[in-house]
Amino acid sequence: MEWAAFLATYDQDGALLAKVGNGPTGLPEKYSQYYVYTQEMADKLDEITAKYNLKLHRSIDVFDSKEAFYAQAGLGDFLGRNNTDCSPYMFDDGTFHIDGSSAFPDGQFMQYQFMDCKKGVFTDTLLNIGNADDYTEWSYQTSSGVTVCLASSPSKCLIFADLKDSFVTVNVLAGTAEDSGNITPENLQELADSFDFSMLH
């Protein structure tokens, strides 16, 4: 929140960014995974990460298959058989993001964004959920034995898992409204069951 608030008020006319253009920022490589192009931005990022004792992402790998991703991440097939199409990337600390989709026997199809953020590392990805009052929330124990928080709204559904070493957010690109996917609580629970959260570490 502090980083987002800083960015919202910094270089609003884009003059500083225009000076940098497509050229090198002259900043150390450690800031390469963040939206940082001036020393002032780097100093603010250092201030926030020091305040909360957080590390920075240093490098990123993009994978052309989930099998290659599993091998490098040291993970089994936690996505399960229902989750076929996926596009993963992973930072050096193990934080990863997957754009995926699931198809179920009843014909329901859901696209999602699966983000696993390692605790102790600063991840600056933001997710706009709209109005929080529009959501219905409930706890659910998945078939993998992990209790998650589910939330549904007319335009979007979410799955949260607070694990030992990471925090997972699954952003489902569909909601409960008829023109937005007509997702039922049972559909969302079935999606949660399709992931084996117990395999994540």
C-alpha positions as CSV (number, residue, x, y, z in Angstrom):
1,M,0.0,0.0,0.0
2,E,2.8,2.4,0.8
3,W,4.6,1.7,-2.5
4,A,1.3,2.1,-4.5
5,A,0.6,5.4,-2.7
6,F,4.1,6.6,-3.5
7,L,3.8,5.7,-7.2
8,A,0.3,7.4,-7.4
9,T,1.8,10.8,-6.6
10,Y,5.3,10.4,-8.1
11,D,6.2,11.8,-11.6
12,Q,2.6,12.3,-12.4
13,D,3.4,14.2,-15.7
14,G,5.9,11.5,-16.8
15,A,8.7,14.1,-17.2
16,L,11.3,12.0,-15.3
17,L,10.3,8.8,-17.2
18,A,10.6,10.7,-20.5
19,K,14.2,11.7,-19.6
20,V,15.1,8.1,-19.0
21,G,13.2,6.8,-22.1
22,N,14.3,3.4,-23.3
23,G,17.8,3.9,-22.1
24,P,19.5,2.5,-19.0
25,T,18.4,3.9,-15.6
26,G,21.9,3.7,-14.2
27,L,20.5,2.0,-11.1
28,P,21.8,-1.2,-9.6
29,E,20.6,-4.5,-11.1
30,K,18.8,-5.4,-7.9
31,Y,15.9,-3.1,-8.9
32,S,15.4,-4.7,-12.3
33,Q,12.2,-6.5,-11.4
34,Y,10.4,-3.4,-10.2
35,Y,9.0,-0.2,-11.7
36,V,12.0,1.9,-10.6
37,Y,13.7,4.4,-12.9
38,T,15.1,7.2,-10.6
39,Q,17.3,7.2,-7.5
40,E,14.4,8.6,-5.5
41,M,12.2,5.6,-6.4
42,A,15.0,3.3,-5.5
43,D,15.4,5.0,-2.1
44,K,11.7,4.7,-1.4
45,L,11.7,1.0,-2.3
46,D,14.7,0.5,0.0
47,E,13.0,2.4,2.8
48,I,9.8,0.2,2.6
49,T,11.7,-3.1,2.3
50,A,13.9,-2.2,5.2
51,K,10.9,-1.1,7.3
52,Y,9.3,-4.5,6.9
53,N,12.5,-6.6,6.5
54,L,11.7,-7.7,3.0
55,K,13.9,-9.1,0.3
56,L,13.6,-8.1,-3.4
57,H,13.0,-10.3,-6.4
58,R,16.3,-10.5,-8.4
59,S,15.5,-12.5,-11.5
60,I,12.6,-14.1,-13.4
61,D,12.1,-17.2,-15.5
62,V,9.2,-17.8,-18.0
63,F,8.2,-21.3,-18.8
64,D,6.6,-22.8,-21.9
65,S,5.1,-25.7,-20.1
66,K,3.9,-26.5,-16.6
67,E,6.2,-29.6,-16.5
68,A,9.3,-27.3,-17.0
69,F,7.9,-25.0,-14.2
70,Y,7.3,-28.0,-11.8
71,A,10.9,-29.2,-12.4
72,Q,12.5,-25.9,-11.6
73,A,10.2,-25.1,-8.7
74,G,10.6,-28.5,-7.2
75,L,6.9,-29.1,-7.1
76,G,4.5,-31.9,-8.1
77,D,1.4,-31.5,-10.2
78,F,-0.5,-29.3,-7.7
79,L,-2.6,-27.8,-10.5
80,G,-4.3,-31.2,-11.1
81,R,-5.8,-32.9,-14.1
82,N,-8.5,-30.3,-14.6
83,N,-6.1,-27.5,-15.1
84,T,-4.6,-27.9,-18.6
85,D,-3.6,-24.7,-20.2
86,C,-1.2,-22.6,-18.2
87,S,1.5,-19.9,-18.7
88,P,3.8,-19.8,-15.6
89,Y,6.6,-17.4,-14.6
90,M,8.7,-17.6,-11.4
91,F,11.0,-15.3,-9.6
92,D,14.3,-16.5,-8.1
93,D,12.9,-16.6,-4.6
94,G,10.1,-19.0,-5.6
95,T,7.2,-16.5,-6.0
96,F,5.3,-17.5,-9.1
97,H,2.3,-16.5,-11.2
98,I,0.2,-18.7,-13.5
99,D,-2.4,-17.8,-16.0
100,G,-4.5,-20.9,-16.3
101,S,-7.9,-22.4,-17.0
102,S,-10.0,-25.3,-15.7
103,A,-12.8,-27.3,-17.4
104,F,-15.2,-29.4,-15.3
105,P,-17.5,-32.4,-16.1
106,D,-20.6,-30.2,-16.0
107,G,-19.2,-28.0,-18.8
108,Q,-18.3,-25.1,-16.6
109,F,-15.1,-23.4,-17.7
110,M,-13.1,-21.0,-15.6
111,Q,-10.0,-18.9,-16.4
112,Y,-7.9,-17.8,-13.5
113,Q,-4.7,-16.1,-12.3
114,F,-2.8,-18.1,-9.6
115,M,-0.3,-16.1,-7.6
116,D,1.9,-17.6,-4.9
117,C,3.8,-14.9,-3.0
118,K,6.7,-16.0,-0.8
119,K,6.6,-14.5,2.7
120,G,9.5,-12.1,3.4
121,V,9.8,-11.0,-0.2
122,F,8.4,-7.7,-1.6
123,T,5.9,-8.4,-4.4
124,D,4.3,-5.3,-5.9
125,T,1.6,-6.9,-7.9
126,L,-1.8,-5.3,-7.3
127,L,-5.3,-6.8,-7.8
128,N,-8.3,-4.5,-8.2
129,I,-11.3,-6.3,-6.6
130,G,-13.8,-3.5,-6.9
131,N,-16.1,-2.9,-4.0
132,A,-15.3,-5.3,-1.1
133,D,-18.9,-5.1,0.1
134,D,-20.0,-6.9,-3.1
135,Y,-18.4,-10.1,-2.0
136,T,-19.8,-13.1,-0.1
137,E,-17.0,-14.9,1.9
138,W,-16.8,-18.3,3.4
139,S,-14.1,-20.8,4.6
140,Y,-13.8,-24.1,2.9
141,Q,-11.6,-27.1,3.5
142,T,-10.3,-28.4,0.2
143,S,-9.9,-32.0,-0.7
144,S,-6.1,-31.5,-0.1
145,G,-6.9,-30.8,3.5
146,V,-6.0,-27.1,3.4
147,T,-8.6,-24.5,4.6
148,V,-9.0,-21.6,2.2
149,C,-11.1,-18.5,2.1
150,L,-13.5,-18.2,-0.9
151,A,-15.1,-15.0,-2.0
152,S,-17.6,-14.4,-4.8
153,S,-19.1,-11.2,-6.3
154,P,-21.2,-10.6,-9.4
155,S,-18.1,-9.8,-11.5
156,K,-15.2,-11.8,-9.9
157,C,-14.4,-14.7,-7.6
158,L,-11.4,-15.2,-5.4
159,I,-9.6,-18.0,-3.5
160,F,-7.1,-17.2,-0.7
161,A,-4.7,-19.6,1.0
162,D,-2.5,-18.5,3.9
163,L,0.2,-21.1,3.9
164,K,3.3,-21.6,6.1
165,D,5.8,-20.0,3.7
166,S,3.6,-18.2,1.2
167,F,0.3,-16.5,0.5
168,V,-1.8,-17.7,-2.5
169,T,-4.4,-15.6,-4.4
170,V,-6.4,-17.2,-7.2
171,N,-8.2,-14.5,-9.2
172,V,-11.1,-16.2,-11.0
173,L,-12.0,-14.2,-14.2
174,A,-15.7,-14.8,-13.8
175,G,-18.4,-13.9,-11.3
176,T,-21.9,-14.9,-10.1
177,A,-23.8,-12.7,-12.5
178,E,-25.4,-14.5,-15.5
179,D,-23.4,-12.3,-18.0
180,S,-20.2,-12.9,-16.1
181,G,-20.0,-16.7,-15.9
182,N,-22.9,-17.6,-13.5
183,I,-20.4,-19.1,-11.0
184,T,-22.0,-20.9,-8.1
185,P,-20.5,-21.5,-4.7
186,E,-20.2,-25.2,-5.7
187,N,-18.3,-24.2,-8.9
188,L,-15.8,-22.1,-6.8
189,Q,-15.4,-25.0,-4.3
190,E,-14.8,-27.4,-7.1
191,L,-12.0,-25.1,-8.5
192,A,-10.5,-24.9,-5.0
193,D,-10.6,-28.7,-4.8
194,S,-8.8,-29.0,-8.1
195,F,-5.6,-27.5,-6.6
196,D,-3.5,-29.4,-4.2
197,F,-2.4,-26.6,-1.9
198,S,-0.7,-29.0,0.4
199,M,2.1,-29.5,-2.2
200,L,3.1,-25.8,-2.1
201,H,5.9,-24.8,0.1
